[in-house]
């Protein structure tokens, strides 16, 4: 059994295409069960599957044979409503050690839009929990992800990879600061109440804006975040009537359709008498219609735009990356070694079973001879010869049947197995 990763991210695919494949946490389990069922129907092979879906990436991890790659591609293309060739033009497929290396880099924050950001590790752990609860996470993927988390922890503790990054939240505040002279004089609206909005809101709250409000589909959850921030909670349905009150709007929900349309923003701008609006859409798919960006008095930024704010920390950052890559490579080699051993487990089990059968047969024969009063030394001699003959029979038969180069290669193999030097038997000392 091997593993492969199929996915698309902020580097391989544009935002709108990524939006087609974005799934909420609640959608992951049904999707994984659907994928496993389709793979079983197409290939009659049971596969382990897990899925990671964030605003920057959608990735499938599958443990199974290479014949599972194409049907997995076709399934994911169907999820996004695109043709398989169109998906592959923006996707990547990584197999074996490359898949492990990719998973370790993702967990460590090396493959993130913001280098070293820690949020992806939590998202990855959540994806593993969803797969485990769905019953699609087997031994191989469990090992892959647990080793990913271990490697990520070592990267965090042994390098400064996280010290040279700017989070999405900090980047949003920095952009707002470039537009408004004093953030303490603006009103900020947060649409959504998830982890990302909470992080952004915390950063904005530190700049003590004049007013803050939280709009969420579930009012209770919105009120909880608003209470924590000292902000106002408003209903999502009231958003069009209240939009003009806010100078900055940051949105990140799991909605499949835009929540803030062109018409609503145009209406808000008229009421504001063309005062500028700062808007950040952190959602994938978009929460704010793309056409809003064309309005003269709106400064709209997406997750892809925020990535451009991430600044290099020069030599120190490069050194941290190199250290992290070395840690990851060690982890990859360890996983590949474990995976290789997994391939030989059935053979090892079969060899042990065969040896036990031989041992039982010879012991049974020896006991019968002893019960008839045969000489003990003669019985032991017969037992040892019987075991030796059984152990050598297969190798000798193959040697006799082989010809030419095949016999030479087989002879080398038999020599390595049966004529290898071992430690001196203590009984011979």
PyMOL commands that set and color helices and strands:
alter all, ss='L'
color gray80, all
select helices_A, chain A and resi 15-21+25-43+68-80+84-88+97-108+119-134+139-158+161-164+168-179+183-185+195-205+219-229+236-245+262-271+290-294+303-307+314-371+376-401+404-418+426-428
alter helices_A, ss='H'
color red, helices_A
select strands_A, chain A and resi 2-9+48-53+57-64+92-95+187-191+211-216+232-235+248-251+277-281+298-302
alter strands_A, ss='S'
color yellow, strands_A
deselect
rebuild
show_as cartoon
